[in-house]
Amino acid sequence: MGYVDTWSRIANDNLAKQVSTSWGAPEDQMPLSIIQAENAIFMQMAAQGQTVYAASGDNGAYDDGTTLSVDDPAAQPYMVGTGGTRLYTVSPGGAWSAEVASVKSGGGISALWPIPSYQQGLISAASKGSTTMRNVPDVALNCDIGYATFLQGVWINVGGTSACAPSWAAFTALVNEARAQAHLPPLGFANPALYAIARNATHYAQDFHDITSGSNKYYPAVPGYDDATGLGTLIGTNLLTDLASPSLPLPTPSNLIGNPGFEQGASDPSPWQVSSPSIIADSPQEPPHSGQWDAWLGGHTQPQTDTLEQLVTFPTYVAGMPAFSFFLHIDTQQHTNQVVDTLTVQFIDPSTGRVVWSLPTYSNRNARPGYMYVRSLFRTTAFSGKTLLLRLTARQTTNVPTNFVVDDFSLTITH
């Protein structure tokens, strides 16, 4: 597990905003437990604004040597897989002339991961790619003409897609430098931005060399995306300008929670279901975080349980990390250090009643002035395409009230 521990350390330290790996193994030869552990880490890195590149392998379409297969971690959905090309210049060391797909360039169709939303609608029949499963690579760079590398006191020639991943990471360091100068956050997980650019014909032509000839022994290079060279190779200055722009065309996260601030009022709490109509309140005794309305659970003069819930449907494929948040205020008349009254926040499988994810329990002991901001990231893809029940349950066990007031819910997919 040293390999996973290394990734975990990079994620938890959260110091490097662009990272690359030239290590990989055939997806069909990697233990599923390792792949799943990687995925949770890469989701965390995406949410933190870290950009990660992985070489797609040097065996072309046959990553395991004999069958059509792809490389892990390049095939991970939160990874930018980097393939390879053969570069031609007008003269030795001169300007760009042409590129073709390298026969070495790892690429193809994942056997594990559904197609991410950023790739949907861009896979042509001519490419032999999949419209239902993750395609690899995402981008490419010259891999056949070596890179001069200074190692242990001598210059050596390094090639393969193992040189492409760090080159893309180095380019991203320049992007992040430009973004910092423009007072913008780091680029973060790059695929949503790169594919958004590809959907704009003008920007795509300006920012990428679209590789349309050659193959990786099975998948041909075709106009647009393909499983040999991805979106193509960068036109550095132009792509940097677009990626460092405040108007970078990133998808706008949409809130999966309906009526998140209860501003439809007590007469129409939908899609929330409430155990009592009085839960949706506009009382000055418990003012909202924002707007006019909030949800006030508890606060009774006798033992009682209040519930607030709604069904939430996750996208068929979560191309990012689900981020859940809300504002919570707790006050109490309990004068005890014991946990007496509680609030639980859970996501439940409505077909089985099984709790699939839960926040830590809040209680009268957490009472304090003002609202606290509660935020959590889902480190899982298990919710993709699922409809789950978001349920808040407030339990008051004595005649002494504790008030749990919630407002301004948000559940978005971060990139």
BELFENFEN-V522627 format. One record per helix or strand of 2 or more residues. SS is the DSSP state (a for helix, b for strand). FROM is the first residue (numbers start at 1). TO is the last residue. If there is no record, write none. Layout:
# BELFENFEN-V522627
ss->{SS SS}
from->{FROM FROM}
to->{TO TO}
This chain:
# BELFENFEN-V522627
ss->{a b b a a b b b b b a b b b b a a a b b b a b a b a b b b b b b a b b b}
from->{2 18 25 27 32 51 71 80 96 108 125 133 139 147 154 161 191 201 208 214 233 236 273 277 280 284 294 304 321 342 355 362 364 368 387 402}
to->{13 21 26 29 48 55 72 89 101 114 127 136 142 151 158 181 198 207 209 215 234 243 274 279 281 286 298 313 332 349 358 363 366 377 396 414}
